[in-house]
């Protein structure tokens, strides 16, 4: 895990500084996690998929549904986990599936869970039975209405600790991130 996370730091998928929050003009965060960069680094994506695959291989499930941002990673993880891939495209869920297919949902960064809950609702309307949610990185916030199993490759505390160990997060910046996270969790 440490080596792959180091790669995420190296490619700039995890950064510290001052970043405008997408969709919230003028509001900034001291942390940026952008896993959309990962597919540009195929070796990093393959290594991350190898670590994600055991998490999405939930007993009794047959399908892996991805959130849009992690579809490329989901392709590799589904192959390694021997799960059929289904994915969102143009407002529909694409791929081969029948009604009541036991499914795992893969997301990149789990924060408030709003997008994931909406995807679970849509998947259930389409006939997929989403039984677990797997996040690459989980902020650990309680998510009202989430009644399925929840797993993560790394929690936000793991991210911060690993970043400090790698020399990419100073104690001062860590304190700033911790304050920001405390505000976000209120």
C-alpha positions in Angstrom: 0.0 0.0 0.0 2.8 2.5 0.9 4.5 2.1 -2.5 1.3 2.7 -4.4 0.3 5.6 -2.2 3.7 7.1 -2.8 3.0 6.8 -6.5 -0.2 8.7 -6.0 1.7 11.5 -4.3 4.4 11.5 -7.0 1.9 11.9 -9.9 0.0 14.7 -8.0 -3.2 12.7 -7.3 -2.9 13.8 -3.7 -1.7 17.3 -3.0 -1.6 19.8 -0.1 -2.0 23.6 -0.5 -5.0 25.7 -1.3 -7.5 24.3 -3.8 -10.8 25.7 -4.9 -13.6 23.1 -4.2 -15.3 22.0 -7.4 -18.7 23.5 -7.7 -18.1 25.8 -4.8 -16.6 29.0 -6.2 -14.5 30.9 -3.7 -14.4 28.0 -1.2 -11.0 26.4 -0.7 -9.6 23.2 0.8 -6.1 22.5 2.0 -6.2 19.0 0.4 -6.8 17.9 -3.2 -7.4 14.2 -4.1 -7.8 13.8 -7.9 -7.8 10.2 -8.8 -8.8 11.1 -12.3 -5.1 11.4 -13.0 -4.4 7.8 -12.4 -5.4 6.4 -15.8 -2.7 8.5 -17.4 -0.1 6.5 -15.4 -0.9 3.0 -16.5 1.7 1.3 -14.2 0.3 3.2 -11.2 -3.3 2.3 -12.3 -2.3 -1.4 -12.6 -0.7 -1.4 -9.1 -3.7 0.4 -7.6 -6.1 -2.0 -9.3 -4.2 -5.0 -7.8 -4.7 -3.5 -4.4 -8.4 -2.7 -5.0 -9.3 -6.1 -6.5 -9.4 -8.0 -3.2 -11.7 -5.3 -1.7 -14.2 -5.5 -4.5 -14.2 -9.3 -4.5 -17.1 -9.5 -2.0 -18.3 -13.0 -1.4 -21.6 -13.7 -3.2 -21.3 -10.8 -5.7 -20.9 -11.2 -9.4 -20.7 -7.6 -10.7 -18.7 -4.4 -10.2 -20.4 -1.1 -10.8 -18.2 2.0 -11.0 -18.8 5.6 -10.4 -17.8 7.6 -13.5 -14.4 8.8 -12.2 -13.2 5.3 -11.5 -14.4 3.4 -14.6 -10.8 3.0 -16.0 -9.6 1.6 -12.6 -12.7 -0.5 -12.4 -12.0 -2.2 -15.7 -8.7 -3.5 -14.3 -10.0 -4.3 -10.8 -13.0 -6.2 -12.3 -10.6 -8.4 -14.4 -8.4 -9.1 -11.4 -11.4 -9.8 -9.1 -13.2 -11.9 -11.8 -16.3 -9.7 -11.6 -18.4 -8.5 -14.5 -18.1 -4.8 -15.1 -21.1 -2.5 -15.3 -20.6 1.3 -15.6 -22.5 4.5 -16.0 -22.6 6.1 -19.5 -24.9 8.9 -20.6 -27.3 8.5 -17.7 -27.6 4.7 -18.1 -25.9 1.7 -16.6 -24.1 -0.2 -19.4 -22.8 -3.7 -19.5 -24.2 -7.2 -19.2 -26.4 -7.9 -16.3 -29.8 -9.4 -15.3 -32.3 -8.4 -12.6 -31.0 -8.9 -9.0 -27.3 -9.2 -9.8 -25.3 -9.0 -6.6 -23.1 -6.0 -7.1 -20.3 -4.0 -5.5 -20.1 -0.2 -6.2 -16.6 1.3 -6.5 -16.0 5.0 -6.0 -12.8 7.1 -5.9 -13.2 9.4 -2.9 -16.1 8.9 -0.5 -17.1 12.1 1.3 -20.7 12.8 2.0 -22.0 9.8 0.0 -24.6 11.8 -2.0 -23.4 10.7 -5.4 -22.9 7.1 -4.3 -26.4 7.0 -2.8 -27.8 8.3 -6.0 -25.9 5.7 -8.0 -27.1 2.9 -5.7 -30.7 4.1 -6.1 -30.3 4.2 -9.9 -28.6 0.8 -10.0 -31.5 -0.7 -8.0 -34.0 0.8 -10.4 -32.0 -0.9 -13.2 -32.1 -4.2 -11.4 -28.7 -4.4 -9.8 -28.6 -5.4 -6.1 -25.8 -3.2 -4.7 -24.5 -5.0 -1.6 -21.3 -3.2 -0.8 -19.5 0.1 -1.4 -15.8 0.2 -1.9 -13.9 3.5 -1.9 -10.3 4.1 -2.9 -10.2 6.8 -0.2 -12.8 7.2 2.5 -13.2 10.4 4.5 -15.0 8.3 7.1 -18.1 10.5 7.4 -21.3 8.9 8.6 -23.6 8.5 5.7 -27.3 8.6 6.5 -29.2 6.1 4.4 -26.2 3.9 3.6 -27.3 0.4 4.7 -24.7 -1.7 2.9 -21.2 -2.8 3.7 -18.5 -0.1 3.4 -14.8 -0.8 2.7 -11.9 1.4 1.8 -8.4 1.0 0.5 -7.3 3.9 2.7 -9.1 6.1 5.2 -8.3 9.8 5.3 -6.2 9.4 8.5 -4.1 6.8 6.7 -3.7 9.2 3.8 -2.5 12.0 6.1 -0.2 9.7 8.1 1.4 8.2 4.9 1.8 11.7 3.4 3.6 12.9 6.6 5.8 9.8 6.5 6.7 10.5 2.9 7.6 14.1 3.7 4.8 15.5 1.6 2.8 16.9 4.6 4.3 19.1 7.2 3.1 19.2 10.8 1.7 22.7 10.2 -0.2 21.7 7.1 -1.4 18.6 8.9 -2.9 20.8 11.6 -4.6 22.9 8.9 -6.0 19.8 7.2 -7.2 18.4 10.5 -9.0 21.7 11.3 -10.6 21.7 7.8 -11.7 18.1 8.2 -13.2 18.9 11.6 -15.2 21.8 10.1 -16.4 19.5 7.2 -17.6 16.9 9.7 -19.8 19.4 11.6 
